Amino acid sequence: MQFADRLKNVETSAIRELFKLLGKPGIISFAGGFPDPALFDAEGIAQASQAVLTHNPGPVLQYGATEGYQPLREGISTFMEGKGSSVRPEGLIVTTGSQQALDLIGKTMISPGDKVIVEAPTFLATIQCFRLYGAHIIGAPIDADGVDVDKLEALIEEHKPKLVYLIPTFGNPSGATLSLARRQRILEIAVRTQTLVVEDDPYGELYFDQAPPPSLLALSDGVPGSRDWLAHCGSFSKILSPGLRVGWLVAPPALLANATMCKQFSDAHTSNLTQAICAHYLTMNRLDATLAVVRRTYAERARVMAESLRRELGDAIAFNQPRGGMFFWARLTGANGKGSHAPDFAKRAIDQGVAFVPGAPFFAHDPDLSTLRLSFATADVAKIEEGIGRLAQAL
Ligand code: PMP
């Protein structure tokens, strides 16, 4: 069969191949970006489901508006306001996970050959999705404070990209958080160079002790003109449940209108039932309590993972210390500090019954083969200690 040319731009990710091995019995996985199912507020979601199906079955089981279920748009607007972002319900659309928001941005903004700047490393599915639309992707270096803004500015000047994609808070895979000063500068650069900045923010609520700096969206009110150059993707996946598939997109009106048009041809609308469940859940005043448990649990797991890594692997591994999110980004230091080969290490680790994701696929180009990503979200503390012990064996 002759498939579309655009498929030549992408390949099945190395990570998917690795995930096939995760079914092995007894394996401890630090590989996925999955929230711990034990932390889902199933009781609250069941109550919300019952309520919407009892009191409002017609509309929630019917076709709905492409822009989203209006009570949820209002609920998200209020939720965002609580985080310092003023967004009217009409200023956002509901999407089928934030993954769809990224796809709609790709579809509406990227023509074959267009340049896009991302962090190096960044979320693999975004690289793949933008490549499907023919993007030429350029990586901007990051450090513990997020993307290096001087280098980013120079890359923008040089390449005049169609857009810049950033995960400013608790990045996937980097765990890094962009400093407040850098956030301000990015908004100013967006306005000055008239470059669309896409802020992907699924992890911002998952902080351990201290809230991160305000999102670019929240800060944009203080930088005249920046709202015209900013899109923001949000999601219930990491704070409530990824299976509900509910996210949202905030964007300038023309971009939002085009994204809505494309969504219409794609899935018509996000499930009304799961949207209504989310909307009702937001009115139940359970989210704060749910999030408090998630934050506390992930903070404890991150602490245990850091301690275990230091104890069991010592100088063989260097890693960041995230202040939230779900990931450690690490580097195998190897002999002479040259770095050892993480993909080989991943195979040996699977043999020992533990899995992680090698870092290379998260780079759009020039991958650092000594890097890897470890998720501390899914496994409990005992499994983390056991798994890191197995990693040490593999090493
Ligand atoms: N962006 C980032 C950075 C992610 O890590 C993920 C999920 N792992 C997504 C977007 C997509 O999430 P969802 O579609 O479930 O909202």
Residues whose N, C-alpha, C, O or C-beta is under 5 A from the ligand:
A	BS01	PMP	G33 T96 G97 S98 Q99 Q100 F123 I167 N172 D200 P202 S235 S237 P242 G247
